[in-house]
Amino acid sequence: MPQPPQLVTKQLYALEILSSLSYRTGELQGYLQLVAKNVSELIGIDWSVVTFCREGLETVLASSIDIGDFSDRQVSLHGTLTEAVINSGSCMYVENTSIDQYYRGVPEGYHAYLGAPLRLPTGEIIGTICSFHRQPRKFSRKDIRLVEIFAERAATAIDNFNLYQQQQETNQKLQGEIKQRQEIEQALRKSEELLRQIAENLEPLVWMYSRDGEPIYMSPMFEKVWGIPLEQWYLDGTVCLNLVHPEDRQNVSIAFKSMFTGECNYNLEYRIIRPDNSIRTIRDRAFPIIDETGKVFRIAGLADDITERQREQKQTLEAKERLSEIGELATSIVHEVRNPLTTVLMGLNFFQRTELSESAQKRLTLALEEGERLKRLLNEILLYSKHEMIQKTPVDINELIRDVVENISTSQLAISKQIHFEPLPETKILYVDRDKLKQVSINLLQNACEAVTEDGEISVFLSSLTNSNQVCIKVHNGGAFISPEMLSKITKPFFTTKSSGNGLGLSIVKKIVDAHGGKLEIESSAIAGTTVSIFLPMNGDL
């Protein structure tokens, strides 16, 4: 049957447009703009866009109508028609979105949708051509086929663009390599000078003796460290030994002489007394240089002045000791405060059984709440200040986490919230402190329950990381986003984002995890929510 003149004219017009579409290398956006406009004209639809989809996000590359600066806008694909097109790999359409409301993603004011995937020659789908119409309408097979043809052209253009970009990068890399070779050739001509400058400015200082014990080379740093002119060492190679502290001199002399027999290297720390009577500590590492006959023909070494480093290490050790003393003091104070506080709380609880005015009852309730809060704070300070003594026993990790999830699920805190648990597929025994790991799990689940709103979901799942020989416990919630700045502080003592928190919960969690030789990681995003991950060694020693 001959086709109607109008349809023939439309087909000829489509062929004319397709033949006129000319992609020129590097000009991708203008080409895709033409594709979007011509799709709208040929199938008689109000709006068409070309999109790029990657990692669950969609970006508009071109639009048949002006929608402003769209290059930086990204929207989630989850539950949209575009996601359905990507996943199915074929065209999809909706004649009337007011009736078929299964998918979301059609812009407000539009009621018909037609989408085609952009498929690369490799088979990978990288985006779509999406068309929207304000009124409900049907789409013919020819409409669908026409959009598919334009989608093929757009995908080919994107693929060519990517190949062009790769070629440009390759060309730049080749030019860079050519330039690098020229620079290397120039650098080689200066290598002796550079090596000399490096040796002269290197810290530690470099030294070398001949097989006869005669000085060969000493870097200029020697004058700064030893406090004597370099020329003096070249005149008398024993000047270094003469400045070694009398208590250390014999050991240094024996080690140095043994080097000439080729018996061993040495790595010594010793003191020197400089001409100004100041004492410095030197770390000296030496090794023999062997000739082709296997005999020692030179001795070389590196010497560091580690005086300041030792002083810093001593100060660090003293600071740790002071912190330990502060911890012991805090423990004593907590014990001193807890006993009278218990007496006060007992007295306040007694008054609850008496007849009080409304005003007095409010004050009593407030006093009890603050007293209990102070008691919890004192208990957590005491817990945090203690050195974590880990008592490891064999524990079925699936069973332990399941028990915690079941207990929390029935608590007041978890009412109207859903906690999903995904255990390991097989039984996994870890050597951990059962009570302390249980405390960690309870703390993380309570935090997750407080983070989500009513009807919120919390996921707890275990995974086995065979490459690193670890088990990972993840607790995920869809609560408020935690900024990177706050994430960096969230495990520090007394830092909290809660109005009623004391900032010790996660600090204690981290201490327990560290004591197990594990690692605590926290990630948060506005889209995915917050995930706390605990990595524990799979085969911890008892």
N, C-alpha and C positions, 0 to 999 in steps of 0.2 A: 504494500500500500504506500503511495507517495506521501511524503511528510508535508504538513501545512507550510505555506510560504513563510509565516511568522517564525516557525520553529527552524526552518532552514536558514533564515536570516540570522537568527540568534546563534546557531551553530557556526555559521561563517564568521560572525562577529567575535565569537569566542576564539576561533582559530586565528583570526587576525590579531587579537590581543596577545594570545600565547606566542605567536611568531614575533610580535614586536617587543616582548619582554626580553631585555638584554641585560644580563648580569655582567657588570664589569668588576674586575678584581679589586677588592678593597672597599667597594661602595655597597655594602650589604643593606643598610637601613633604607635607603631610597628604593632599592629593588623590592624589599618586603612591603614597603608602603604602597607601591603600585599593585602588588599581589592582593593586599587587603582591599584596596579601592575597587579593583576589577572584579573580585569575587562578589562584592556587594552589588555592583552594577549588573553583572551577568545573571545572578539568581534573584535579583530584585529584592534585596534585603536591606534593612536599615543600617546595620553596623557590623563590621568584620574586624577581627584582630588576629595578628600572628603572635604566638606566645612561645616562650622558651621555658621548659620545665626541668628542674634538677633538685634532687634531695627534698622532695615534698613541697617545693615552693614554685610559684609561677610568676614570670616576668613578661610584661607586654613589650614586644619588639617593634611592632608597627600597628597602626590603627587607620581605618578608612575615614574616621572623623577625628576632629581635633579634641584630644582629651588632655592637653597640657603636657607637662614634662612627666612622662611615664617611665623613663629609663631606669629610675632607682626604686620603683615601687615593686614590692614582692608580697604576694598573698599566699596563704596556705592552700594546698590542693585538697586537703582532707575532706572527703564527703562531697566533692564537687563533680559536676558533669565532666569537667576537663580531666579530673583524675580517672573517671570511668573510661574516657577515650584513651588515655595513656595506658591504662591497665589492659584494656581489651585489644588495643592495637588496631581498631577499626572505627569507621564512622559511626556516630550516634546522633540521634536527633530527638527533640521533644516538640510536638506540634502545639501543645498548650500547657505551659507550666502551672497554670492555676488549677489544672485538673491533675496532672502528673507532678506531684510535689516530692517525689522520692529523693531527688538530687537537689543540692543547692548550688549556687554559683552563677545563676542568671541575674544580670543587673536589674535593679528595680526599674519597673516601667516596661520591661520587655517580656514577651510571653512565648516566643518560639526560639528554638536553639538548634543549630547544626554544627557539629564539630568533626574535624578530620585530623588524624595524627600526622606529624612530620617524621617520616622514617628515613634514616640515613641508608646508604647502600650496604652498610654492615648489618642492618636490621635494627639498630638501636633507635628508639623513639625519643626525640629530644624536645618535642613541643606539639602545638596544635594550630590549626586555623579554626577559630570559633566565630560563628555568625549568629547575630541576634536580631529579632524582628519584634516590633512593638505589638503587632496584632498576631493572634494565633494563625498558623498557616501550615499547609502540608508541603512536604518536600518530595519531588519526583526522583526517580532513579537517576535521571540525567542531571538534576541539580547536585545530587550526591557525587556522581562520577566527575562532574566538572570541578567541584571543590577538591576532590581527591587529586586530580591532575595538578591543580594549583599548589596543593600541599607537597606533591612530589617536586615541583619546580622550586618551591621555597626551601625544602630540605636539601635539595641539590646545591642551591645557592649558599646555604649555611655551611654545607660540607666543603664546597669550593673555597669559601671564605676562610674556614679553619685550615685547609691545606695551604692557602696563600699565607696565612699568618705563620704556619709552621715553616714554610719556605723562607719567609722573612727572618724568622728567628734563626734558621740554619745559616742564612747568609750573614747575619750579624755575628753568629758564633764563629763562622769561618774567618770573617774579618778580624774578630777579636783574637783568634788563634794566630793569624798572621802577625798582628800587632804584638801579641805576646811573644812570639818567636823573635821578633826584632828586639823587643825589650830584653829577652833572655840573652841574646847575643851581646847586647850592650852591657848587660849585667855581668856576663862572664869575663869581659875585658877588665871589669873593675873588681873582680872577686877577691884578689889578693888584698887590695886596699880595704875592701869591706870587711874581710875576715880579720884583718889587723885592727880595724876600728872596733869591731865587735869584741874581740879579745881584750882590748884596752879599756872598754867601758862596761864589760860584763861584770855582773855581781852574781855569783861568787867570782873571786879572782882565779886566774889560770896560771899554773906553774909547770915547769919542766926541767929535769936534770938529765945529764948524759949518763952513760953506764959507769963512768968514772966518778960520778957525784959532782960534776962541775955544772954550774948554773947555765941553762940554755935560754929560757924565756920566763918572764914574770910580768903579768899584766899590771898596768899603772895603778890599779885599785890597791895594790900592795901598800903604797905609801899611806893611803887613808886608813887601812886596817891596822898595819903594824906600826905606823908612826915614824918610819925611818925612810931615808931617800932610797929610791930604787937602785941607784948606782952602787950603793953600799952592798946590796945583795949580789949584784953581778961581780963585785970584787971579792966577796967572801960568802959562799953559799951556806956556811954554818951559822950565819947571823940569826937566822930564824930560830934554830934550836937554842941558841944562847938566850933568846927572849922568852922561851917557854917557861912557865912557872916551875920552880924547882921540884915541886911535888909531882908534876906531870912529865918532867923532862925525860926520865929514864924510859918510860913506856913509849913516848914518841920516838926516841932514838932507836929503840929495838925494832919498832914497827917499820921505821924508814929503812933501816939496814936490811931487814928481811925482804924488802921489795927487790933488791938487786940480785937476790938468788932466785927470783921468780916463783917464790913459794906461795904467795897469796896477795890479794888486795888488802887495803886497810880502810877502815872507816872509824875515825877517832874524834872525840871531843876533848879539848884541852884548853888550858888558860895560858894567856901570854901577859907579860908585864911590859908595857910600852915605856919608852924613855920618859914620858911625863908621869910615870908611876900609876897610870890607870890600868885596870885589869879588864881584859876582854876575853870572851869565850869563843873559841874557834871550832868549827866542824870541818874536818879535813878528810877528803876521800882521794885515794891514790890507787893507781894501777900500773903494772909494767907494760911496756910496748915491746913486743917480741919481733925479732928479725926473721928472715927466711930460714935461718939455721936453727930456730927455736930458742935463741939466746936473748936475754934482756939487753936492749941497747939504749933504751930511754925509760925514764920514770915520769909520769905526768899525773896531775891532780887538780882538784878544785877545792878551794877553801872558802868557807862562809864565816862572817862575823855574826854569830847567833845570840849575842849578848842581849839585844833588845827583845828578841823573840822569847828568850828564856824569862826575861822580866815580865813580859805580857802573859806568858803561861802561868807564872807564879801569881800574878794579879788575878787571873781568871780563876785559878784554884782557890785563892783566898775569898773571891767573890762567891764561889759555890759554897764554901764553908760557911760564909755569913748567911747565905740564903737558907742553908740547912739549919743554922741556929735560929733564924727567923721562923722557919717552919716549926721547930720545936717550941719556940715561944708562943706561936699561934695556937699550937695544940694545947699548951698549958692554959692559955687564956680561955680557949673554948671550954675546957673542962671546968675551969673556975666559974665561967658564966652559966654553963648548962645546969649545974646543980641548983643555984638560987632561982634560975628561970623556971625549973620544974616545980619548985615550991610556989612560985608566983602563979603559975598556970593552975596548979591544984587549988589554990585559994580562989582564983577567978572562976574555976569550974564549980566550986562550992556555992558561990553567989548565984549561979544560974538556977539553983534549986529554990531560991528565995523569991518572994514577991517584990518586984521592983517596978518603979514607974517606967513609962515608955522611954523617956529620955535616958534614965539610968541603964535600961536594958540595951539601948543602942550603944552607949559608951562601953558597956561590958562586952558586947559582941565584938566591937571594934578592937578592944584591948586583947580579947582572946585570939582574934584573927592575926593581929600583929605579933602576939606572943608566939603563936604557932609558926608564923613566917620566920621569925627570928630563930626559933628552934630548928626549922629545916635548914636555914642558912648556916647555923653553927654545925649541924651534922655534915653538911656538904663541905664546909671549910675543913672540918676534921678529916673527912674522907679524902679530900684533895691533898692535904698536907702530908698524908701518910705515904710512905714508900710502898709502891705496889708490890706485894709479895704474891707471886703467882704460884698456885698449887695445881699443877697440870694433872689431869686424869683423862682417860679415853672417853670421848663424848660423841654421840651420834648427832651431828649438826642439824640434820633434818628434824629429828625429834625435839631438840632444844628450841629451835626457832618456831616450830609448830605449836609447842606448849605456850610460848610467849604470845604468839598471835592469837591463840584461842582465849587466853586470859585477858588480854587487852580488849579483844572484840566484845567481851561481856561487861567491860567497865563503863562507868558513867561517861568517861571522856570520849568513848567511841560510839555513843548512841547516835543513830541516824547516819553513821558513816560506814563505808564498806571497805574491808581489808581483804585483799586477795593475796594468797600465798602460793608460790610456785617452788616446790622443793627440788633438790637434785634428783635425777632419775634413778640413782642408785644410792645405797647406804654409804655414807662417808664418815669415817671416824677421825676426829681431830683430837690432838693432845692439847687441851686448853683448860683454863680455870672455869669450871662450869658456872659457878655463882657470879663471877665477874663478867663473863660473856653474856649471861642472862641479864645482868644489870645494864650492860651496854645496849642490848636489844630492846629492853623495856624503855630505856631513855629515848632511843631513836624513834620508836613507835609512838610514844607519848608526844614527842615533838611534832611528828607527822600529823597526828590527830589534831593537835592545836593549830597546825598550819592551814588545814583545809576547812571549808565551810560545811554546813549541813548538806547531807547527801554526797559529800566529797568521797573520792576514792583514793585508797592507799595501796600500793603494791609492794610486796616483799618477795624477792626471788633470789635463789641461790644458784651459783654457777661454779664450775670447776675449771680452773685455768691451768691446763696441763703443762703449757710451755714454761710458766713461771712457778709451777708446783704450788699453787695457791687455791684457796676457796674464797669466793667473793660473796659477801652478803650485801644486797642492795635494798634500800628502803626509799621508795619514790612517792612523792605527793605532788599534787597539782596546785599547791598554794602559791602565795605571793612570791614574786621574783626577789632574789637576794642579790644585791649589786656586788661586783667583783671586789670593791673596796671593803664591804662588810664581810665577804667570804674570807678575806685575808685576816680578819680579826676574830672570827666567830668562835674559834677554839681557844682564844685567850681567856684567862681567868677574869671573871666579873664583867665581861663584855656580853651584853644581851640585847636582843631586839624586842623582847617582851616587856610589857609594862609591869608584870608581876614576877619576872624572872630575876635570878641572881647571877647568871652568867657562868655557872660552874658545871652545868650538866655536860656540855660537849667537851669542856676541859678534862673532866674526869673520864669521859669516853676515850678521848685521845690518849690519856695516860695509860689506860688499861690496854688499848690496842697496841701502843708502843711497847708496853711491857711484854706482850706476846710476840714481839718481833714483827708485828703487822703494820698496816698503813691505813690511814683514814683519808678519804677524798670526798669533797663536797662540790657538786656542780649545780648551777641554777640558770634557768632561762625563762623569759617571759612566756614562751610558747610551751615548752616541755614541762615546766615546773622545777622542783628541786629533787635531786637524787643524792643520797648519802651512801657511799660505798666503803665497805670494810674488807680489806684483803688480809687473810690469815695464812700462815705457812701450813701446807698440807701435812707435812711430817715433822711437826715440832717435837723436840726431845722432851722426855719426861724429866 
